[in-house]
Amino acid sequence: MPFHVDDVAELYALGSLEDREREAVDVHLRRCSQCTQAIADAERDVATIASMEPRHEAPAELGSRIERVLEVRPFARAPRAVAHTWMIPAAMAAVLLLGLLPTAYFAAESRAMHDAMIAQNSAITRLASQPYRVANFNAARARVVYGVDGSWYVVIVPSAPKKLAVAWMHDGGRTMLGEAVPHGDVATLYLPKSHRMDRLALMDGERIVAEAKLTWQRTAPNRQAVRSV
Amino acid sequence: MIPAPEGDEALAAAFAAHHAWAFGEAYRRHASLLYSAAYNVLGNADDAKDCVGDAVARLWRSPGSYTAQRGNLRNFLVVCVRNEAISRRRRQARQTRVEERLTSMAPQFEEMHLEDPIERDRVRRALLALPAEQRTAIALAYYDGKTQSEIAAELREPLGTIKSRIKLGLRKLALALEVAPAESERA
């Protein structure tokens, strides 16, 4: 990449870039040590100022919430879902994921991989126990399987040659959610969320390669089977 | 739960490797600072709580966003939380800010704050020591969370000029505050 972002390091650290600009900087930083150093210097200056602002005690429930986000605790057993015909493709995806798990597990030597496994396990737990819907992306044969209450999403990209970023498209902009990382021939991304998303995009760098529109019903089809996370 | 390592460097390395326990430990070590960074931007406990939670969740979902090369983990987390808070405030289009007075023209700003009790605050004292054009640009960015384009439009200056002012002003401000940093090093 010919350009550098060190001239906006201070603006980045101060939060004075638009969301889209900041995301572009984040992408660039993954492969540019020169700019990473410039950003680190600016972050040090902003953190110095922020640390001298009035201090407030963090509420205890925030720590609990973060623990839940990190999924350091195993999920409680969920109620059994009611079977629907539209679940079949998603169930096949779940089986595919299950099939990949042992291979991935034995290949894993790092704790990072182990954490990824926990995330996939969580996805499979959800797929196996909770009602969900499926939406296809308009390219790449990719799909997103998601809980009917919007509390979780699994993006599945078959035959993915490399990892692809997943973005939530909203309000004329986008929020980067993470990356679908290939394990074998399938790239997956599990997303525990707290709200409903209507449009997701798969991105290769800054380029959108596929989009999916997610549908929601006003009333969950089997409300008794829906659990909150 | 894996026990936390002793040093910040070991924690940063584990955080970079995306270990769940390292994320939890990093939050616990800097909880007050991170929550305060959000609260001081948003001015609301509920929003601050959501903001910190969302910022950590965003990092958790984005492996590789922090590397050891990025430097101090605490600084990185503070900036992530502040950026999340500023984005949130922009989205919500909130206009009520304690520091709204800072948006006024520089001469008014000086008169107002020299007589204000807030003048005792070290940060604002250091701000006042900056050249007026740098101070205004920094205040608009740091306190009001304005984008570079908004600042350039408001001050009717070219974007490059705004970048230069912020670059110089931020470094001077941080250097002035680092002179007596003992209290700032907590957390």
HADDOCK unambig.tbl for C-alpha pairs under 7 A between the chains (distance, minus, plus):
assign (segid A and resid 10 and name CA) (segid B and resid 166 and name CA) 6.89 0.50 0.50
assign (segid A and resid 10 and name CA) (segid B and resid 167 and name CA) 5.84 0.50 0.50
assign (segid A and resid 13 and name CA) (segid B and resid 79 and name CA) 5.94 0.50 0.50
assign (segid A and resid 14 and name CA) (segid B and resid 141 and name CA) 6.34 0.50 0.50
assign (segid A and resid 14 and name CA) (segid B and resid 142 and name CA) 5.79 0.50 0.50
assign (segid A and resid 15 and name CA) (segid B and resid 82 and name CA) 6.98 0.50 0.50
assign (segid A and resid 15 and name CA) (segid B and resid 83 and name CA) 4.85 0.50 0.50
assign (segid A and resid 15 and name CA) (segid B and resid 86 and name CA) 6.46 0.50 0.50
assign (segid A and resid 15 and name CA) (segid B and resid 145 and name CA) 6.39 0.50 0.50
assign (segid A and resid 16 and name CA) (segid B and resid 141 and name CA) 5.81 0.50 0.50
assign (segid A and resid 16 and name CA) (segid B and resid 145 and name CA) 6.14 0.50 0.50
assign (segid A and resid 16 and name CA) (segid B and resid 146 and name CA) 5.63 0.50 0.50
assign (segid A and resid 16 and name CA) (segid B and resid 147 and name CA) 4.01 0.50 0.50
assign (segid A and resid 16 and name CA) (segid B and resid 148 and name CA) 5.50 0.50 0.50
assign (segid A and resid 17 and name CA) (segid B and resid 147 and name CA) 5.25 0.50 0.50
assign (segid A and resid 17 and name CA) (segid B and resid 148 and name CA) 6.25 0.50 0.50
assign (segid A and resid 18 and name CA) (segid B and resid 147 and name CA) 6.27 0.50 0.50
assign (segid A and resid 36 and name CA) (segid B and resid 69 and name CA) 6.93 0.50 0.50
assign (segid A and resid 36 and name CA) (segid B and resid 70 and name CA) 5.76 0.50 0.50
assign (segid A and resid 37 and name CA) (segid B and resid 70 and name CA) 6.37 0.50 0.50
assign (segid A and resid 40 and name CA) (segid B and resid 70 and name CA) 5.38 0.50 0.50
assign (segid A and resid 40 and name CA) (segid B and resid 71 and name CA) 5.77 0.50 0.50
assign (segid A and resid 43 and name CA) (segid B and resid 75 and name CA) 5.73 0.50 0.50
assign (segid A and resid 43 and name CA) (segid B and resid 76 and name CA) 6.33 0.50 0.50
assign (segid A and resid 43 and name CA) (segid B and resid 79 and name CA) 6.22 0.50 0.50
assign (segid A and resid 44 and name CA) (segid B and resid 75 and name CA) 5.50 0.50 0.50
assign (segid A and resid 45 and name CA) (segid B and resid 170 and name CA) 6.83 0.50 0.50
assign (segid A and resid 45 and name CA) (segid B and resid 171 and name CA) 6.57 0.50 0.50
assign (segid A and resid 45 and name CA) (segid B and resid 174 and name CA) 5.11 0.50 0.50
assign (segid A and resid 47 and name CA) (segid B and resid 75 and name CA) 5.22 0.50 0.50
assign (segid A and resid 47 and name CA) (segid B and resid 78 and name CA) 6.03 0.50 0.50
assign (segid A and resid 47 and name CA) (segid B and resid 79 and name CA) 6.70 0.50 0.50
assign (segid A and resid 48 and name CA) (segid B and resid 174 and name CA) 6.26 0.50 0.50
assign (segid A and resid 48 and name CA) (segid B and resid 184 and name CA) 6.90 0.50 0.50
assign (segid A and resid 49 and name CA) (segid B and resid 123 and name CA) 6.91 0.50 0.50
assign (segid A and resid 49 and name CA) (segid B and resid 174 and name CA) 6.51 0.50 0.50
assign (segid A and resid 50 and name CA) (segid B and resid 37 and name CA) 6.20 0.50 0.50
assign (segid A and resid 51 and name CA) (segid B and resid 33 and name CA) 6.62 0.50 0.50
assign (segid A and resid 51 and name CA) (segid B and resid 184 and name CA) 5.30 0.50 0.50
assign (segid A and resid 52 and name CA) (segid B and resid 184 and name CA) 5.53 0.50 0.50
assign (segid A and resid 55 and name CA) (segid B and resid 32 and name CA) 6.90 0.50 0.50
assign (segid A and resid 55 and name CA) (segid B and resid 33 and name CA) 6.79 0.50 0.50
assign (segid A and resid 55 and name CA) (segid B and resid 36 and name CA) 5.34 0.50 0.50
assign (segid A and resid 56 and name CA) (segid B and resid 32 and name CA) 6.11 0.50 0.50
assign (segid A and resid 56 and name CA) (segid B and resid 35 and name CA) 6.88 0.50 0.50
assign (segid A and resid 56 and name CA) (segid B and resid 36 and name CA) 5.09 0.50 0.50
assign (segid A and resid 57 and name CA) (segid B and resid 32 and name CA) 5.12 0.50 0.50
assign (segid A and resid 58 and name CA) (segid B and resid 31 and name CA) 5.91 0.50 0.50
assign (segid A and resid 58 and name CA) (segid B and resid 32 and name CA) 5.05 0.50 0.50
assign (segid A and resid 58 and name CA) (segid B and resid 35 and name CA) 5.46 0.50 0.50
assign (segid A and resid 62 and name CA) (segid B and resid 49 and name CA) 6.15 0.50 0.50
assign (segid A and resid 62 and name CA) (segid B and resid 53 and name CA) 6.84 0.50 0.50
assign (segid A and resid 65 and name CA) (segid B and resid 53 and name CA) 6.85 0.50 0.50
assign (segid A and resid 66 and name CA) (segid B and resid 53 and name CA) 5.93 0.50 0.50
assign (segid A and resid 67 and name CA) (segid B and resid 24 and name CA) 6.62 0.50 0.50
assign (segid A and resid 69 and name CA) (segid B and resid 57 and name CA) 6.08 0.50 0.50
assign (segid A and resid 70 and name CA) (segid B and resid 20 and name CA) 5.89 0.50 0.50
assign (segid A and resid 72 and name CA) (segid B and resid 20 and name CA) 6.78 0.50 0.50
assign (segid A and resid 111 and name CA) (segid B and resid 19 and name CA) 6.48 0.50 0.50
assign (segid A and resid 112 and name CA) (segid B and resid 17 and name CA) 5.85 0.50 0.50
assign (segid A and resid 112 and name CA) (segid B and resid 18 and name CA) 5.62 0.50 0.50
assign (segid A and resid 112 and name CA) (segid B and resid 19 and name CA) 5.76 0.50 0.50
assign (segid A and resid 115 and name CA) (segid B and resid 19 and name CA) 6.63 0.50 0.50
assign (segid A and resid 115 and name CA) (segid B and resid 20 and name CA) 6.85 0.50 0.50
assign (segid A and resid 177 and name CA) (segid B and resid 58 and name CA) 6.73 0.50 0.50
assign (segid A and resid 177 and name CA) (segid B and resid 61 and name CA) 6.35 0.50 0.50
assign (segid A and resid 177 and name CA) (segid B and resid 62 and name CA) 6.96 0.50 0.50
assign (segid A and resid 178 and name CA) (segid B and resid 61 and name CA) 5.09 0.50 0.50
assign (segid A and resid 178 and name CA) (segid B and resid 62 and name CA) 4.60 0.50 0.50
assign (segid A and resid 179 and name CA) (segid B and resid 62 and name CA) 6.70 0.50 0.50
